[in-house]
């Protein structure tokens, strides 16, 4: 026998994960948030809470849980070993995250910019600019006025725009460059690496909170190439990036 609550939740899971992932930039944390939201949804229905819109209720719950997670994560990251970076998510053509209108919003560059926003600003910006909620709907989710949400969205948008590169790279050129870079990294090809990175390049490494591959940023093309060569020599052809 099917469970209508579970069916409604599963239909909304891609949207809920999309919101949580962009808020947190962590796949595992986003999945935990979404599952926690469903448990709270079931508990609310069992307690007789009138849920007029399952979608609105779950989206609001995921957003508020993500805000709480961001605030607690900041304290945890004070003792994090190395540089914390957003966790990339692998998508395919059947994944809602891979839809063209959302593709830019899961890029590493975009996620890094979003992580600089305050939790409420981040929520308002993402809900409005990425997921097309209006400010009145966002205000109801967050317990804020429509005018306040509008102001937060404006501030967040200014921060995001200020952090974007002034000259946007063409998609094909960007993809070709990225392909050459990862080929050089995987094969330990120092000469190719020297060709594709800028002289003033700085590389950050994230080891997942453990002893990281690069414990601190490495600046300069020659130093980056030398460090990568040493790593490849130690790991051999089985290295993965």
C-alpha positions in Angstrom: 0.0 0.0 0.0 1.4 3.4 -1.0 2.0 6.2 1.5 0.7 9.5 0.1 3.0 11.5 2.3 6.0 9.6 1.2 5.0 9.9 -2.5 4.5 13.7 -2.1 7.9 13.9 -0.5 9.7 11.9 -3.1 8.2 14.1 -5.8 9.7 17.1 -4.0 13.0 15.6 -3.1 14.9 16.9 -6.1 13.8 20.5 -5.3 14.5 20.1 -1.6 17.9 18.7 -2.2 18.7 21.5 -4.7 17.8 24.2 -2.1 19.8 22.4 0.7 22.8 21.8 -1.5 23.1 25.3 -2.7 22.8 26.6 0.9 25.3 24.2 2.4 27.6 23.2 -0.6 27.8 19.7 0.9 26.0 16.7 -0.5 25.9 14.7 2.7 24.7 17.6 4.8 22.0 18.4 2.2 20.8 14.8 2.2 20.6 14.8 6.0 18.7 18.1 6.0 16.1 16.8 3.5 15.5 13.6 5.4 15.2 15.6 8.7 12.6 17.8 7.0 10.5 14.8 6.0 10.6 13.5 9.6 9.4 16.9 10.9 6.7 16.9 8.2 5.4 13.5 9.3 5.5 14.6 12.9 3.6 17.7 12.1 0.8 15.8 10.3 0.6 13.3 13.2 0.2 16.2 15.6 -2.7 17.5 13.6 -0.9 20.5 12.1 -2.8 21.8 9.0 -0.4 21.8 6.1 -2.0 23.7 3.3 0.9 23.2 0.8 3.3 20.3 1.2 5.8 22.0 -1.1 5.8 25.3 0.8 6.0 23.5 4.1 8.9 21.3 3.2 10.8 24.1 1.3 10.5 26.3 4.3 11.6 23.6 6.7 14.6 22.7 4.6 15.6 26.4 4.3 15.4 27.0 8.1 17.3 23.8 8.9 20.0 24.8 6.4 20.3 28.2 8.1 20.7 26.5 11.5 23.3 24.2 10.0 25.3 27.1 8.5 25.5 28.8 11.8 26.7 25.7 13.6 29.1 24.8 10.8 30.9 28.0 11.2 32.0 27.0 14.7 33.1 23.6 13.5 35.2 25.0 10.7 37.2 27.0 13.1 39.1 23.7 13.9 38.9 22.4 10.3 42.3 21.3 9.0 43.2 23.1 5.8 41.1 25.1 3.4 37.3 24.3 3.3 35.9 24.1 -0.2 32.4 23.3 -1.5 31.8 19.7 -2.2 31.1 19.2 -6.0 28.0 17.3 -6.9 28.2 14.9 -9.9 25.2 15.3 -12.2 23.9 13.6 -15.3 21.3 14.4 -17.9 18.5 12.9 -15.8 19.4 14.8 -12.7 17.3 17.9 -12.0 20.5 19.7 -10.8 21.8 19.5 -14.4 19.0 21.6 -15.9 20.5 24.4 -17.9 18.8 27.2 -16.0 20.4 25.8 -12.8 23.8 24.7 -14.1 25.7 27.9 -13.2 24.3 27.8 -9.6 26.1 24.6 -8.8 29.5 25.7 -10.2 32.4 25.9 -7.7 32.8 29.6 -8.4 29.2 30.3 -7.7 29.1 28.2 -4.5 32.2 29.9 -3.2 30.6 33.3 -3.7 27.4 32.2 -2.0 29.3 30.8 1.0 30.4 34.4 1.8 26.9 35.6 2.4 25.2 35.7 5.8 22.8 32.8 6.3 19.6 34.8 5.9 20.9 36.7 2.9 22.0 33.4 1.3 18.6 31.9 1.8 16.8 34.9 0.3 19.1 35.3 -2.6 18.9 31.6 -3.6 15.2 31.3 -3.1 14.5 34.4 -5.2 17.3 34.4 -7.9 17.7 30.6 -8.4 14.3 29.1 -7.4 12.0 32.0 -8.4 10.1 32.4 -5.1 8.8 35.9 -4.7 9.7 38.0 -1.7 6.3 37.6 0.0 6.7 33.8 -0.2 10.2 34.0 1.2 9.1 36.2 4.0 6.5 33.7 5.0 9.2 31.0 5.0 11.7 32.9 7.1 9.3 34.9 9.3 10.5 38.2 7.8 8.6 41.0 6.0 8.5 41.2 2.3 10.4 44.5 2.4 13.1 43.1 4.5 13.6 40.1 2.2 13.8 42.5 -0.7 16.6 44.5 1.0 18.5 41.3 1.9 18.2 40.1 -1.7 19.6 43.4 -3.0 22.5 43.3 -0.6 23.3 39.7 -1.5 23.1 40.3 -5.2 25.6 43.2 -4.9 28.0 40.9 -3.0 27.7 38.2 -5.6 28.2 40.6 -8.5 31.2 42.2 -6.9 32.8 38.8 -6.6 32.3 37.7 -10.2 35.1 38.1 -12.8 34.8 41.2 -14.9 35.4 39.3 -18.1 33.3 36.1 -18.5 35.0 33.3 -20.3 33.4 31.6 -23.2 31.9 28.2 -22.2 33.9 26.2 -24.8 37.2 27.9 -24.0 36.5 27.4 -20.3 35.7 23.7 -20.7 38.7 23.1 -22.9 41.0 24.8 -20.3 39.5 22.8 -17.5 40.0 19.6 -19.5 43.6 20.3 -20.1 44.2 21.3 -16.5 42.8 18.0 -15.1 44.6 16.0 -17.7 47.9 17.6 -16.6 47.1 17.0 -12.9 46.1 13.4 -13.4 49.2 12.6 -15.6 51.6 14.7 -13.7 52.4 16.6 -16.9 54.3 19.6 -15.6 54.9 21.1 -19.0 51.1 21.1 -19.8 50.3 22.4 -16.4 52.7 25.3 -16.9 50.9 26.2 -20.1 47.3 26.2 -18.7 47.8 28.1 -15.4 48.5 31.8 -15.0 51.8 32.9 -13.5 50.1 34.2 -10.4 47.9 31.2 -9.8 47.1 30.1 -6.2 45.9 26.6 -5.5 43.9 25.6 -2.4 43.6 22.0 -1.3 40.8 20.5 0.8 41.4 17.1 2.5 37.9 16.7 4.0 39.0 18.0 7.4 41.9 15.5 7.7 45.5 16.0 6.9 44.9 17.8 3.5 46.8 17.2 0.3 48.1 20.8 0.5 47.8 22.1 4.1 48.0 25.7 3.0 47.6 27.7 -0.3 50.4 27.3 -2.9 51.0 30.4 -4.9 52.9 30.8 -8.2 52.9 28.7 -11.3 56.4 27.1 -10.7 55.6 26.2 -7.1 52.3 24.7 -8.0 53.8 22.6 -10.9 56.7 21.4 -8.6 54.3 20.4 -5.8 52.0 18.5 -8.3 55.0 16.7 -9.8 56.1 15.5 -6.3 52.6 14.3 -5.5 52.3 12.4 -8.8 55.7 10.8 -8.3 54.6 9.5 -4.8 51.2 8.3 -5.8 52.0 7.1 -9.3 49.5 6.5 -12.0 46.8 5.5 -9.6 46.4 9.1 -8.4 42.8 10.5 -8.7 41.7 14.1 -8.6 
